[in-house]
C-alpha cells in the first residue's frame, strides 16, 4: 500500500522507471522476508559452508597423513629443507633428498590451527582470534604461490582469497556483536572496524566466482558462456559496491552452487587408477567453492556495512 501511494505522487515522466524498479524491489523484499524467517538456519548453513574446507583438511590429516604430508610439503615450499643424500648405483653417483622433521612439524601445526579454532568458531568463542588461526593455511598457500609459482594457474590464489574473504565475514559479524554496549540491544553508533572488515571481505570473497570461471569458459558453448557472464556481471558489481547486497549475494551464491555441483560431481566418482586422487580434487574444489558460497550467504545476513551503496541510500 505504501508503494502504491508513492506511485500516486510520482510524476508521469518517472512512472515507467518506478514500475521497472518495482520488480527488483519486490524481489529484494521477498529475499529479506525469507532471510528473516530462516535466519537461525541460514546462519548455521553459512557457517557450515565456511568451515567445510577447514574440516575437510583436518579430517584428511587424520586419516590420510602420508598424502596430506606431501600436499602440505609442496604447499608451504618445505622441500627447501630436504637433506640431500648421495649413493652410488651402477657406478653412478645419485643424489636423493630426504624429508626433515620440519615437514612433520608444519603438518602438526596445520592440524592444531584447524581443530582448536574450529571448535571456537562453532561455539562462538573468540571468533576473531580463531579466524586468524584458520587463516594460517590460506595465507601460506598464497605466499608460496606468489613467491615460487607465479606463472602457474591462478586457481590456488583464487582459493586463498575466497577462504580469507569468508573468514572475514565471520570476523565482521563478531565485531558487530562485540559493539553492543548492553546485551541484547545493538549499538546505534557507526561500527567502523566492522565496516572496513566487511568491505575487504566482500571484495575478496568474490574470488569464488573465478574458481569456476576457467572451467565454464572451456566447457560451455560460447554464446552460453557470454550469457552467463552477462547475467552474473550485475551480481558481481552489486556485491562489490554494496548495492542490493542481500539479493546479489544470494543469487550469486545460488549460481555458484549449481555450477560446482554440475562440474564436480564427487559423489559419482568410481575407484580406479586415479579415482582416489580425482575424488580428492573434486571434493577439495567443492569445499573451497562452498566456503566462498558460505561467505556470500553470511554477507546477505550481515549486510554490506557502512561503506556500501545500500548504506548511502538509507542515509
C-alpha positions in Angstrom: 0.0 0.0 0.0 2.8 2.4 0.8 4.4 1.6 -2.6 1.1 2.3 -4.4 0.7 5.6 -2.5 4.3 6.5 -3.6 3.4 5.9 -7.2 0.3 8.0 -6.9 2.6 11.0 -6.2 5.2 10.2 -8.8 5.2 12.4 -11.9 4.1 10.7 -15.1 7.6 11.0 -16.6 9.0 8.9 -13.8 6.2 6.4 -13.6 7.7 3.9 -16.0 11.1 4.0 -14.2 9.4 3.3 -10.8 7.4 0.4 -12.3 10.6 -1.1 -13.7 12.3 -0.9 -10.3 9.2 -2.4 -8.7 10.2 -5.9 -9.7 13.6 -5.6 -8.2 12.2 -4.0 -5.0 9.7 -6.8 -4.7 12.4 -9.5 -5.2 14.5 -7.8 -2.6 11.6 -7.7 -0.2 10.9 -11.4 -0.7 14.5 -12.2 -0.1 14.5 -10.1 3.1 11.4 -12.0 4.3 13.0 -15.3 3.6 16.2 -14.4 5.4 14.3 -13.1 8.4 12.2 -16.3 8.6 15.1 -18.7 8.3 17.8 -16.5 9.8 18.9 -19.0 12.6 19.1 -21.8 10.0 20.7 -19.7 7.3 23.4 -18.6 9.8 24.1 -22.2 10.7 24.2 -23.2 7.0 26.5 -20.3 6.1 28.9 -21.2 9.0 28.9 -24.8 7.9 29.8 -23.9 4.4 32.6 -21.5 5.5 34.1 -24.1 7.8 33.7 -27.1 5.4 37.1 -26.7 3.8 38.9 -26.5 7.1 37.0 -29.5 8.5 38.0 -31.4 5.3 41.7 -30.5 5.7 41.7 -31.6 9.4 39.9 -34.8 8.5 42.3 -35.7 5.8 45.4 -35.1 8.0 43.9 -37.6 10.5 43.0 -40.4 8.0 45.5 -39.7 5.2 48.6 -38.4 6.9 51.0 -39.5 4.2 49.1 -37.8 1.3 48.4 -34.7 3.3 52.1 -34.5 4.4 53.1 -34.4 0.8 50.5 -31.9 -0.1 51.4 -29.5 2.8 55.1 -30.0 2.0 54.7 -28.6 -1.5 52.0 -26.1 -0.4 54.4 -24.5 2.1 57.5 -25.0 0.0 59.1 -27.2 2.6 61.2 -29.1 0.0 63.9 -26.5 0.5 64.6 -28.1 3.9 65.1 -31.6 2.5 68.5 -33.1 3.2 70.5 -34.3 0.2 71.7 -37.9 0.4 74.1 -39.4 -2.2 74.7 -43.0 -3.0 76.4 -45.0 -5.8 74.3 -47.2 -8.1 75.8 -48.9 -11.2 79.0 -46.7 -10.9 77.0 -43.5 -10.9 76.5 -41.1 -8.0 72.8 -40.5 -7.4 71.6 -37.7 -5.2 68.2 -38.0 -3.5 66.5 -35.9 -0.9 65.2 -37.0 2.5 62.4 -35.2 4.4 63.3 -33.4 7.6 61.3 -33.1 10.7 60.3 -29.6 9.6 57.5 -31.1 7.4 56.0 -33.1 10.3 56.2 -30.0 12.5 54.3 -27.9 10.0 51.7 -30.7 9.4 51.0 -30.8 13.2 50.9 -27.0 13.3 48.3 -27.0 10.5 46.2 -29.6 12.3 46.3 -27.6 15.6 45.4 -24.4 13.7 42.4 -26.2 12.2 41.0 -28.2 15.2 41.1 -25.6 18.1 39.8 -22.6 16.0 37.1 -24.7 14.5 35.7 -25.5 18.0 36.0 -21.8 19.0 34.0 -20.7 15.9 31.3 -23.3 16.3 30.9 -22.3 20.0 31.1 -18.6 19.1 34.0 -18.0 21.5 36.9 -15.7 20.4 35.8 -15.8 16.8 38.3 -13.2 15.6 41.3 -15.0 17.1 40.0 -18.3 15.8 39.6 -17.0 12.3 43.2 -15.7 12.4 44.3 -19.2 13.2 42.2 -20.7 10.3 43.8 -18.1 8.0 47.2 -19.5 8.6 46.9 -22.2 5.8 45.4 -20.0 3.0 47.9 -17.2 3.8 50.9 -19.6 3.5 49.4 -21.1 0.3 49.1 -17.7 -1.2 52.6 -16.6 -0.3 54.1 -19.8 -1.6 52.2 -19.3 -4.9 53.3 -15.7 -5.3 57.0 -16.4 -4.4 57.5 -19.8 -6.1 54.7 -20.4 -8.6 53.8 -17.0 -10.1 53.3 -18.4 -13.6 51.1 -21.4 -12.8 47.3 -21.5 -12.6 45.6 -18.8 -10.6 43.1 -21.3 -9.1 45.3 -21.5 -5.9 45.3 -17.8 -5.5 41.5 -17.5 -6.0 41.0 -20.3 -3.4 43.1 -18.4 -0.9 41.2 -15.2 -1.5 37.8 -17.0 -1.2 38.8 -18.6 2.1 40.1 -15.4 3.6 37.1 -13.4 2.5 34.7 -16.0 4.0 36.6 -15.9 7.3 36.5 -12.1 7.1 32.7 -12.4 7.2 32.8 -14.2 10.5 35.2 -11.6 11.9 32.9 -8.8 10.8 29.9 -10.5 12.5 31.9 -10.9 15.7 32.9 -7.2 15.6 29.2 -6.3 15.3 28.3 -8.4 18.3 31.0 -7.0 20.5 29.9 -3.5 19.6 26.8 -3.7 21.6 27.1 -1.9 25.0 24.0 -3.5 26.6 23.4 -7.3 26.0 20.6 -7.8 23.5 20.5 -4.1 22.4 22.5 -3.3 19.3 24.5 -0.1 19.3 23.3 2.9 17.2 26.8 4.3 16.5 28.9 3.6 13.5 31.0 0.5 13.7 33.9 1.4 11.5 36.1 -1.7 12.2 33.2 -4.0 11.2 32.5 -1.8 8.1 36.2 -1.9 7.0 36.4 -5.7 7.5 33.1 -6.2 5.7 34.4 -4.1 2.7 37.6 -6.1 2.4 35.8 -9.4 3.0 33.0 -8.8 0.4 35.7 -7.8 -2.1 37.9 -10.9 -1.6 35.1 -13.4 -1.3 34.2 -12.6 -5.0 37.2 -14.8 -5.9 34.9 -17.7 -5.6 33.4 -16.5 -8.9 36.7 -17.1 -10.7 37.3 -20.5 -9.2 34.9 -22.0 -11.8 35.4 -19.3 -14.5 38.1 -21.2 -16.4 36.1 -24.4 -16.4 33.0 -22.6 -17.6 34.9 -20.9 -20.4 36.4 -24.2 -21.5 33.3 -26.4 -21.4 30.4 -24.0 -22.1 29.1 -23.3 -25.6 30.5 -19.7 -26.3 27.1 -18.0 -26.6 26.0 -19.7 -23.4 29.2 -18.5 -21.7 28.7 -14.9 -22.8 25.1 -15.1 -21.5 26.4 -16.4 -18.2 28.9 -13.5 -17.9 26.2 -11.0 -18.9 23.8 -12.3 -16.2 26.4 -12.6 -13.4 28.2 -9.3 -14.0 25.4 -7.2 -12.3 25.6 -9.6 -9.3 29.4 -9.2 -9.1 29.0 -5.4 -9.3 26.2 -5.4 -6.7 28.4 -7.3 -4.2 31.4 -5.2 -5.0 29.9 -1.8 -4.4 27.3 -3.0 -1.9 24.2 -2.2 -4.0 21.2 -4.5 -3.3 23.8 -6.5 -1.4 21.5 -9.2 0.0 19.7 -10.2 -3.2 23.0 -10.0 -5.2 24.9 -12.2 -2.7 22.1 -14.8 -2.5 21.7 -15.1 -6.3 25.4 -15.3 -6.9 25.7 -18.0 -4.2 22.9 -20.0 -5.8 24.5 -19.8 -9.3 27.9 -20.9 -7.9 26.3 -23.8 -6.0 24.6 -25.1 -9.1 27.8 -24.8 -11.2 30.0 -26.6 -8.7 27.6 -29.5 -8.4 27.4 -29.7 -12.2 31.2 -29.6 -12.9 32.4 -31.5 -9.8 30.0 -34.4 -9.1 32.3 -36.0 -6.5 29.6 -38.4 -5.3 29.8 -40.2 -8.7 33.5 -40.8 -8.7 34.4 -44.5 -9.0 37.5 -46.3 -7.8 40.3 -46.8 -10.3 43.9 -46.0 -11.1 43.4 -42.3 -10.4 39.9 -42.4 -9.0 41.1 -41.5 -5.5 43.1 -38.5 -6.5 40.4 -37.2 -8.7 37.9 -37.7 -5.9 40.1 -35.6 -3.6 40.5 -32.9 -6.3 36.7 -32.8 -6.8 35.9 -32.7 -3.1 38.7 -30.1 -2.5 37.3 -27.8 -5.2 33.8 -28.3 -4.0 34.9 -27.4 -0.4 36.7 -24.3 -1.5 33.7 -23.1 -3.5 31.3 -24.0 -0.7 33.4 -21.8 1.6 33.0 -18.9 -0.8 29.3 -19.6 -1.0 29.0 -19.6 2.8 30.8 -16.2 2.8 28.2 -14.8 0.3 25.3 -16.1 2.4 26.9 -14.6 5.5 27.2 -11.3 3.6 23.5 -11.4 2.9 22.9 -11.8 6.6 25.1 -9.0 8.0 24.7 -6.6 5.1 27.2 -4.5 3.1 28.3 -2.4 6.0 28.8 1.4 6.2 30.9 1.6 3.0 28.2 0.4 0.6 25.6 1.9 -1.7 22.8 0.5 0.4 24.0 2.4 3.5 24.3 5.6 1.4 20.8 5.1 0.1 19.4 4.8 3.6 21.3 7.9 4.7 
